[in-house]
Amino acid sequence: MTTDPVRINLGWCKACGICLHVCPKNVFKWSEEITEKGVKVPVVAAPGQCIYCKICEIMCPDFAVSVQDRKTGKAKAKAGPKAKVKAKPRPKAGPKKKAKAKPKAKAKKKAKKKPKPKRKPKTGSKARRRAKQKKKSKKKSKRKR
């Protein structure tokens, strides 16, 4: 039994190289040998450099990389091909507790809306022309009466 903290299941590995790229301590390297699939797979080159961060295990799309726990020295079971998932036990049914009455929220005072300030008259030449036209039209309406 080896004491390497990182193991690669070569049967599951498709040699994508993600573990090489995500490892902060460069624990992996490409193997020199070509496998039955015709690819070079990653191998554990420096197991002593491993810091047990498990980034390689998390990022591996094929679940081929497993990292042991630092304290126990055992790899945890993980989901992979033909993995069985254990169901969590249901909580025991006991007497139902009454929900506590929530205190009523204090009524918020509605803020009075401030009146919008009146717009200042425009001082541009168009505004002056319009003002003159309004004055003329008022004078004409007064004359007709």
C-alpha positions in Angstrom: 0.0 0.0 0.0 1.4 3.4 -1.0 1.3 6.5 1.1 1.0 8.9 -1.8 -1.6 11.6 -1.0 -2.7 11.7 -4.6 -3.8 8.8 -6.8 -5.0 8.7 -10.4 -7.3 6.0 -11.7 -5.9 5.4 -15.2 -8.9 3.5 -16.2 -11.1 6.6 -15.8 -8.6 9.2 -16.9 -9.0 10.6 -20.4 -5.8 12.7 -20.3 -7.4 16.1 -20.4 -4.6 17.6 -18.3 -6.8 19.8 -16.1 -5.1 18.4 -12.9 -1.7 19.5 -14.2 -3.0 23.1 -14.8 -4.9 23.6 -11.6 -2.4 22.2 -9.2 -0.7 25.1 -7.3 2.3 23.0 -6.3 2.9 21.1 -9.7 2.5 17.7 -8.2 1.6 16.2 -11.6 3.6 15.8 -14.9 2.9 14.1 -18.2 4.0 10.4 -18.3 6.6 9.3 -20.9 4.7 6.2 -21.7 1.7 6.0 -24.1 -1.4 4.1 -22.7 -3.6 1.6 -24.5 -5.8 4.6 -25.5 -2.9 6.1 -27.3 -2.4 9.1 -25.1 0.1 10.3 -22.4 -1.7 10.5 -19.1 -0.6 12.6 -16.1 1.3 10.9 -13.3 2.1 12.0 -9.7 5.6 13.3 -9.9 6.1 15.0 -6.6 3.7 13.6 -3.9 5.6 15.3 -1.1 4.8 18.7 -2.6 1.0 18.1 -2.2 -0.8 20.5 0.2 -4.1 18.5 0.2 -6.0 21.4 -1.3 -8.1 18.9 -3.4 -8.4 21.3 -6.3 -7.3 18.6 -8.7 -9.9 16.2 -7.3 -12.7 18.8 -7.6 -11.8 19.9 -11.1 -11.3 16.4 -12.6 -14.3 15.8 -15.0 -13.8 12.0 -14.9 -13.4 11.6 -11.1 -10.1 9.9 -11.8 -8.0 11.9 -9.2 -8.4 11.2 -5.5 -6.7 13.0 -2.7 -6.4 11.5 0.8 -7.4 13.4 3.9 -4.4 14.9 5.7 -5.5 13.6 9.1 -6.9 10.2 8.4 -4.7 9.3 5.4 -7.7 7.7 3.6 -9.4 8.8 0.4 -13.1 9.6 0.9 -15.6 7.7 -1.3 -16.8 9.9 -4.1 -19.3 9.7 -6.9 -18.0 8.0 -9.9 -19.1 5.3 -12.3 -21.4 2.8 -10.6 -21.3 4.8 -7.3 -24.2 4.2 -4.9 -25.6 7.3 -3.1 -26.7 6.8 0.4 -30.0 8.4 1.4 -30.0 10.7 4.4 -32.1 9.4 7.3 -35.4 11.2 7.8 -35.9 13.2 11.0 -38.1 11.5 13.6 -41.7 12.6 13.7 -42.4 14.2 17.1 -44.9 16.6 18.5 -45.3 19.6 16.4 -44.3 22.9 17.9 -46.5 25.9 17.7 -45.1 28.7 15.7 -44.3 31.7 17.8 -46.3 34.8 17.0 -44.2 37.3 15.3 -44.3 40.9 16.7 -46.2 43.2 14.4 -44.0 45.6 12.5 -44.4 49.2 13.4 -46.3 51.3 10.9 -43.9 53.3 8.9 -44.7 57.0 8.5 -45.1 58.0 4.9 -42.8 60.6 3.9 -44.4 63.7 2.4 -43.5 64.2 -1.2 -41.7 67.4 -1.8 -43.3 69.6 -4.5 -41.3 69.8 -7.6 -39.6 73.1 -8.1 -41.0 75.3 -10.9 -38.9 75.4 -14.0 -37.1 78.5 -14.8 -37.9 80.0 -18.2 -35.5 79.3 -20.9 -33.3 82.1 -22.0 -32.4 80.9 -25.5 -33.5 82.6 -28.7 -36.2 80.0 -29.4 -37.7 80.6 -26.0 -37.8 84.4 -26.7 -39.5 83.9 -30.0 -42.1 81.6 -28.5 -42.8 84.1 -25.7 -43.2 86.9 -28.3 -45.6 84.7 -30.4 -47.7 84.0 -27.3 -48.0 87.8 -26.5 -49.0 88.5 -30.1 -51.6 85.8 -30.1 -53.1 87.2 -26.8 -53.2 90.7 -28.3 -55.0 89.5 -31.4 -57.6 87.6 -29.4 -58.3 90.7 -27.3 -58.7 92.8 -30.5 -61.3 90.4 -31.9 -63.6 90.8 -29.0 
